[in-house]
């Protein structure tokens, strides 16, 4: 961890810095805020080849520390506890989901519970908390013929979690969801071959052998509805992130093809009547860039992060870039020099004045560790 100590100062012009690197090898797949002074990061720890365990870290307002699950809770997550998605409505309502077999994990502020979503879930691709009561999960369910998109919601009443399936129109797999209220949700999905497990573990890359179609769904009046089609340039590429500030203020992150033969990170904004397509400013390349996450920055605006996956990307196949939006103006790309080693950022969350980014840092050959980066005016204590 020595390389981290020399680069924790803010990067000039960006304010981003590395604040936590895991002691054990692993990857962070998601970060979520549970309040102004509490945040969590989830992923997978690589104990040894083909042997995995949950990777969890907690921010308590002063420092990030590793969290270890009780053995009994860990066993209920199934044989491959790859925690890829996490959401929270407060310090006493935190959920995380395994990418495989539909494993769910809940923290009520004092204790953990865990289990498996019923109905043969093959993989979990997204989750969201609706209001303070319901949690939704999305993924693929095993059927007699082929895996099909799946959604369900649940609530925790006195430690008892009951899941209820909810039908969704179309065949898109949901990769991002955001809630306006307990009964008003938005989701974005892609039909075609986009591997969510690869997206967390190695950078997802859509198959060139099948056509991709991205679409948006809106949940209201007790069921899911098809929303107005995304701009054509984004419909033909993976759209996997979404932020709903209201039904008239919706942001969808994805990609558009560029003149270099690759894809560029893009965002579509819905104002209640029309979509506006925003190509995030960046030099054109043959790399496969895509907006991975969007988060609000209080009254200041938005932050977005994009990752590049594929052989034409810099830094041995990966690169992450950040942008900031304020009053309609997008600035960037920001390529923060977080450590002396290669880093990848895949998720964003905001808690009070701090914006968190989660991902990985490669300290040596095949030596990947979980990484948390932050941007805030207050210095953050580093822990290992």
C-alpha positions as CSV (number, residue, x, y, z in Angstrom):
1,X,0.0,0.0,0.0
2,X,3.0,2.3,0.0
3,X,2.2,3.9,-3.4
4,X,-1.0,5.3,-2.0
5,X,0.6,7.4,0.7
6,X,2.5,9.4,-1.8
7,X,-0.5,10.4,-3.8
8,X,-3.4,11.1,-1.4
9,X,-3.1,14.9,-2.0
10,X,-5.8,16.4,-4.2
11,X,-5.0,16.3,-7.9
12,X,-4.6,20.0,-9.2
13,X,-7.7,21.1,-11.0
14,X,-9.8,18.1,-10.0
15,X,-9.9,17.7,-6.3
16,X,-10.0,13.9,-6.5
17,X,-7.8,11.7,-4.3
18,X,-7.4,8.1,-3.3
19,X,-8.6,7.6,0.3
20,X,-8.8,3.8,0.8
21,X,-7.1,0.7,-0.7
22,X,-8.1,-2.7,0.6
23,X,-5.5,-4.8,2.4
24,X,-6.8,-7.9,0.6
25,X,-6.9,-8.4,-3.2
26,X,-10.3,-7.7,-4.6
27,X,-12.6,-5.3,-6.5
28,X,-15.2,-2.8,-5.5
29,X,-18.2,-2.9,-7.8
30,X,-20.5,-0.4,-6.1
31,X,-20.6,2.4,-3.5
32,X,-23.6,3.9,-1.8
33,X,-24.3,6.6,0.7
34,X,-26.4,5.9,3.8
35,X,-26.3,9.5,5.1
36,X,-24.1,12.6,5.3
37,X,-21.5,10.7,7.5
38,X,-21.9,7.1,6.3
39,X,-21.1,5.3,3.1
40,X,-20.5,1.7,2.1
41,X,-18.6,0.0,-0.7
42,X,-19.2,-3.6,-1.8
43,X,-17.4,-6.0,-4.1
44,X,-15.6,-9.3,-4.1
45,X,-12.4,-10.3,-2.4
46,X,-10.2,-12.8,-4.2
47,X,-8.9,-15.1,-1.4
48,X,-7.1,-17.5,-3.8
49,X,-7.8,-18.6,-7.4
50,X,-11.5,-19.4,-7.9
51,X,-12.2,-18.8,-4.2
52,X,-14.1,-15.6,-3.4
53,X,-15.6,-13.8,-0.4
54,X,-17.6,-10.6,0.1
55,X,-15.6,-7.4,0.1
56,X,-17.2,-4.7,2.3
57,X,-15.9,-1.3,3.6
58,X,-17.6,1.3,5.6
59,X,-17.1,5.1,6.0
60,X,-18.1,6.3,9.5
61,X,-17.5,10.0,8.9
62,X,-13.8,9.7,9.7
63,X,-12.2,6.8,7.9
64,X,-12.9,3.7,5.8
65,X,-12.6,0.4,7.5
66,X,-13.1,-3.2,6.4
67,X,-16.2,-5.0,7.5
68,X,-16.4,-8.8,7.9
69,X,-19.7,-10.6,7.7
70,X,-20.6,-13.3,10.3
71,X,-20.0,-16.8,8.9
72,X,-23.7,-17.7,9.1
73,X,-24.7,-14.6,7.1
74,X,-22.0,-15.2,4.5
75,X,-23.1,-18.8,3.9
76,X,-26.7,-17.6,3.0
77,X,-25.4,-15.6,0.1
78,X,-24.6,-18.7,-1.9
79,X,-21.4,-20.2,-3.2
80,X,-20.2,-17.1,-5.2
81,X,-20.8,-14.0,-3.1
82,X,-19.8,-11.4,-5.7
83,X,-21.5,-8.3,-4.3
84,X,-22.1,-6.2,-7.3
85,X,-25.0,-3.8,-6.4
86,X,-25.8,-1.8,-3.3
87,X,-28.4,0.8,-2.2
88,X,-29.3,2.5,1.1
89,X,-32.1,4.9,2.3
90,X,-30.3,5.6,5.6
91,X,-28.0,4.1,8.3
92,X,-30.7,1.5,9.2
93,X,-31.6,0.4,5.7
94,X,-28.8,-0.9,3.6
95,X,-29.0,-3.6,0.9
96,X,-26.4,-5.3,-1.3
97,X,-26.9,-8.0,-3.9
98,X,-24.7,-10.7,-5.3
99,X,-24.1,-10.9,-9.0
100,X,-24.8,-14.6,-8.9
101,X,-27.7,-16.8,-7.8
102,X,-29.8,-13.8,-6.5
103,X,-28.1,-13.4,-3.1
104,X,-29.3,-10.5,-1.0
105,X,-27.8,-8.9,2.1
106,X,-29.5,-6.4,4.5
107,X,-28.1,-4.3,7.4
108,X,-30.6,-2.7,9.8
109,X,-28.0,-0.6,11.6
110,X,-27.0,-3.3,14.1
111,X,-27.2,-6.7,12.5
112,X,-27.0,-8.4,9.1
113,X,-29.5,-10.8,7.4
114,X,-29.1,-12.5,4.1
115,X,-30.8,-14.9,1.8
116,X,-31.6,-15.8,-1.8
117,X,-34.3,-14.3,-4.0
118,X,-36.6,-17.1,-5.1
119,X,-37.6,-18.0,-8.6
120,X,-34.3,-19.2,-9.9
121,X,-32.4,-15.9,-10.3
122,X,-29.3,-16.4,-12.4
123,X,-27.6,-13.0,-11.9
124,X,-28.5,-9.6,-10.3
125,X,-27.8,-6.6,-12.6
126,X,-29.2,-3.6,-10.6
127,X,-31.0,-2.5,-7.5
128,X,-32.8,0.5,-6.1
129,X,-34.6,1.6,-2.9
130,X,-38.0,3.1,-3.5
131,X,-38.9,5.5,-0.7
132,X,-37.9,4.2,2.7
133,X,-39.8,0.9,2.6
134,X,-39.2,-1.1,-0.6
135,X,-36.1,-2.4,-2.3
136,X,-36.1,-3.6,-5.9
137,X,-33.7,-5.9,-7.6
138,X,-33.3,-6.7,-11.3
139,X,-31.6,-9.4,-13.2
140,X,-31.9,-12.6,-15.2
141,X,-34.0,-15.6,-14.2
142,X,-33.4,-19.2,-15.4
143,X,-36.2,-20.7,-17.5
144,X,-36.6,-24.0,-19.3
145,X,-35.3,-22.4,-22.5
146,X,-33.2,-19.3,-21.9
147,X,-32.6,-16.7,-19.1
148,X,-35.2,-13.9,-19.2
149,X,-35.2,-10.5,-17.5
150,X,-36.6,-10.5,-14.0
151,X,-37.6,-7.9,-11.4
152,X,-38.9,-8.2,-7.8
153,X,-39.4,-6.0,-4.8
154,X,-39.3,-6.7,-1.1
155,X,-39.5,-5.0,2.3
156,X,-38.0,-6.1,5.6
157,X,-40.6,-6.3,8.4
158,X,-39.1,-7.4,11.7
159,X,-36.3,-9.3,10.0
160,X,-38.6,-11.2,7.6
161,X,-38.0,-10.4,3.9
162,X,-40.7,-11.4,1.4
163,X,-40.0,-11.0,-2.4
164,X,-42.7,-10.4,-4.9
165,X,-42.1,-10.6,-8.7
166,X,-43.2,-7.8,-11.0
167,X,-43.6,-8.2,-14.8
168,X,-41.7,-5.9,-17.1
169,X,-42.5,-5.1,-20.7
170,X,-40.0,-6.0,-23.4
171,X,-36.9,-8.1,-23.2
172,X,-34.3,-5.6,-22.0
173,X,-32.1,-6.6,-19.0
174,X,-32.1,-3.7,-16.4
175,X,-28.7,-2.4,-15.7
176,X,-29.6,0.8,-13.8
177,X,-32.6,2.0,-11.7
178,X,-33.5,5.2,-9.8
179,X,-36.5,6.1,-7.7
180,X,-38.4,9.4,-7.4
181,X,-40.6,8.0,-4.7
182,X,-41.8,4.7,-3.3
183,X,-44.3,4.3,-6.2
184,X,-42.4,6.2,-8.9
185,X,-39.3,4.5,-10.4
186,X,-37.3,4.7,-13.6
187,X,-35.0,1.9,-15.1
188,X,-32.8,1.6,-18.1
189,X,-31.9,-1.7,-19.8
190,X,-30.3,-3.2,-22.8
191,X,-31.4,-6.2,-24.9
192,X,-28.4,-8.1,-26.3
193,X,-25.2,-9.6,-24.9
194,X,-23.8,-7.3,-22.2
195,X,-22.2,-9.3,-19.4
196,X,-22.9,-7.7,-15.9
197,X,-20.4,-9.9,-14.2
198,X,-17.6,-8.9,-16.6
199,X,-18.6,-5.3,-16.1
200,X,-17.7,-5.5,-12.4
201,X,-14.8,-7.9,-12.6
202,X,-13.1,-7.0,-15.8
203,X,-14.9,-4.3,-17.7
204,X,-18.0,-5.3,-19.7
205,X,-17.8,-5.5,-23.5
206,X,-20.9,-6.0,-25.6
207,X,-20.8,-8.8,-28.1
208,X,-20.3,-7.7,-31.7
209,X,-22.3,-10.6,-32.9
210,X,-25.7,-9.4,-31.8
211,X,-27.6,-6.1,-32.1
212,X,-28.1,-4.1,-29.0
213,X,-31.1,-2.0,-28.1
214,X,-31.3,0.2,-25.1
215,X,-34.6,1.4,-23.6
216,X,-36.1,3.2,-20.5
217,X,-39.0,1.9,-18.4
218,X,-41.2,3.9,-15.9
219,X,-43.0,2.4,-12.9
220,X,-46.2,4.1,-11.8
221,X,-49.8,3.2,-11.0
222,X,-48.5,-0.2,-9.8
223,X,-46.8,-1.5,-12.9
224,X,-44.0,-0.9,-15.4
225,X,-44.5,1.0,-18.6
226,X,-42.4,1.7,-21.7
227,X,-41.0,5.2,-21.6
228,X,-40.3,7.4,-24.7
229,X,-37.5,5.9,-26.8
230,X,-34.0,7.2,-26.2
231,X,-32.2,9.2,-28.9
232,X,-31.4,6.9,-31.8
233,X,-27.6,7.1,-31.3
234,X,-27.9,5.8,-27.7
235,X,-30.5,3.2,-28.5
236,X,-28.0,1.2,-30.5
237,X,-25.4,1.0,-27.7
238,X,-25.5,-0.2,-24.1
239,X,-27.2,2.2,-21.7
240,X,-26.5,1.1,-18.1
241,X,-26.9,4.0,-15.7
242,X,-29.7,6.3,-14.7
243,X,-30.5,9.2,-12.3
244,X,-34.0,10.4,-11.7
245,X,-34.3,13.7,-10.0
246,X,-37.9,13.8,-10.9
247,X,-40.2,12.7,-13.8
248,X,-39.2,15.9,-15.7
249,X,-35.4,15.6,-14.8
250,X,-34.1,12.2,-15.9
251,X,-30.4,11.4,-16.8
252,X,-29.5,8.2,-18.7
253,X,-25.8,7.2,-19.2
254,X,-24.6,5.1,-22.1
255,X,-22.6,5.4,-25.3
256,X,-22.7,6.5,-28.9
257,X,-20.5,5.5,-31.8
258,X,-17.8,7.9,-32.9
259,X,-15.9,8.6,-36.1
260,X,-12.9,6.6,-34.9
261,X,-14.7,3.3,-34.9
262,X,-15.1,3.2,-31.1
263,X,-17.8,4.5,-28.8
264,X,-17.9,7.7,-26.7
265,X,-19.5,8.3,-23.3
266,X,-22.8,10.0,-23.7
267,X,-25.8,11.0,-21.6
268,X,-29.4,11.6,-22.5
269,X,-31.6,14.1,-20.6
270,X,-35.4,13.9,-20.4
271,X,-37.2,17.1,-19.4
272,X,-40.7,15.6,-19.4
273,X,-41.3,16.2,-23.1
274,X,-38.1,15.6,-25.1
275,X,-34.7,13.9,-24.9
276,X,-31.5,15.9,-25.3
277,X,-28.4,13.9,-26.3
278,X,-25.1,15.0,-24.7
279,X,-21.8,13.7,-25.9
280,X,-19.4,14.1,-23.0
281,X,-16.3,16.1,-24.1
282,X,-13.3,13.8,-24.8
283,X,-10.9,13.1,-27.6
284,X,-12.2,10.5,-30.1
285,X,-10.7,7.0,-30.0
286,X,-11.2,3.4,-31.0
287,X,-11.9,2.5,-27.4
288,X,-15.2,1.4,-26.1
289,X,-16.2,4.1,-23.6
290,X,-19.5,4.1,-21.8
291,X,-21.0,6.1,-18.9
292,X,-21.0,3.8,-15.9
293,X,-22.5,6.0,-13.2
294,X,-24.2,9.4,-12.6
295,X,-24.7,11.0,-9.2
296,X,-26.1,14.4,-8.0
297,X,-23.7,16.9,-6.6
298,X,-26.2,18.7,-4.3
299,X,-27.2,22.1,-5.8
300,X,-23.9,22.2,-7.8
301,X,-24.9,19.7,-10.5
302,X,-23.9,16.2,-11.5
303,X,-20.9,13.9,-11.7
304,X,-20.5,11.2,-14.3
305,X,-17.8,8.5,-14.7
306,X,-17.0,6.5,-17.8
307,X,-14.9,3.4,-18.3
308,X,-13.2,2.1,-21.4
309,X,-13.1,-1.7,-22.0
310,X,-11.4,-3.5,-24.8
311,X,-8.1,-3.8,-26.6
312,X,-8.1,-0.3,-28.0
313,X,-8.3,1.4,-24.6
314,X,-5.3,3.0,-22.9
315,X,-3.5,1.6,-19.9
316,X,-3.6,-2.1,-20.9
317,X,-7.3,-2.1,-21.8
318,X,-9.0,0.2,-19.3
319,X,-9.3,3.9,-18.6
320,X,-11.7,5.9,-16.4
321,X,-12.7,9.5,-16.9
322,X,-14.9,11.9,-14.9
323,X,-17.0,14.9,-15.9
324,X,-18.9,17.5,-13.9
325,X,-22.1,19.3,-14.9
326,X,-23.1,22.7,-13.5
327,X,-25.8,25.0,-15.0
328,X,-25.9,22.9,-18.2
329,X,-22.2,23.0,-18.8
330,X,-20.2,19.8,-18.7
331,X,-16.5,20.1,-17.9
332,X,-13.9,17.4,-18.3
333,X,-12.7,14.8,-19.0
334,X,-10.8,14.5,-15.7
335,X,-8.3,11.7,-15.4
336,X,-7.3,11.8,-11.8
337,X,-3.9,10.5,-11.0
338,X,-5.1,8.7,-7.8
339,X,-2.0,6.5,-7.3
340,X,1.2,5.6,-9.2
341,X,-0.6,2.5,-10.4
342,X,-3.5,1.9,-12.8
343,X,-6.9,2.6,-11.4
344,X,-10.5,2.0,-12.7
345,X,-13.6,3.7,-11.3
346,X,-17.0,2.1,-11.9
347,X,-19.4,3.6,-9.4
348,X,-20.4,7.0,-7.8
349,X,-22.3,8.1,-4.7
350,X,-22.7,11.4,-2.8
351,X,-22.9,11.8,1.0
352,X,-23.1,15.4,2.2
353,X,-20.3,17.4,0.6
354,X,-18.3,14.3,-0.5
355,X,-18.5,12.5,-3.8
356,X,-17.3,8.9,-3.6
357,X,-16.0,6.8,-6.5
358,X,-15.3,3.0,-6.2
359,X,-13.2,0.7,-8.3
360,X,-9.9,-1.0,-8.4
361,X,-6.1,-0.3,-8.3
362,X,-3.6,-2.7,-9.8
363,X,-0.5,-2.7,-7.6
364,X,1.4,-5.3,-9.7
365,X,0.8,-8.1,-12.1
366,X,-2.5,-9.8,-11.2
367,X,-2.5,-7.9,-7.9
368,X,-5.8,-6.0,-8.0
369,X,-7.2,-4.3,-4.8
370,X,-10.4,-2.4,-4.1
371,X,-10.1,1.4,-4.3
372,X,-12.1,4.3,-3.0
373,X,-11.6,7.8,-4.3
374,X,-13.2,11.0,-3.0
375,X,-13.7,14.6,-3.9
376,X,-14.5,16.9,-1.0
377,X,-13.3,20.1,0.6
378,X,-12.6,18.3,3.9
379,X,-9.5,16.1,4.3
380,X,-10.2,12.4,4.6
381,X,-8.3,10.0,6.7
382,X,-6.7,7.1,4.8
383,X,-6.9,3.5,6.1
384,X,-5.7,0.3,4.6
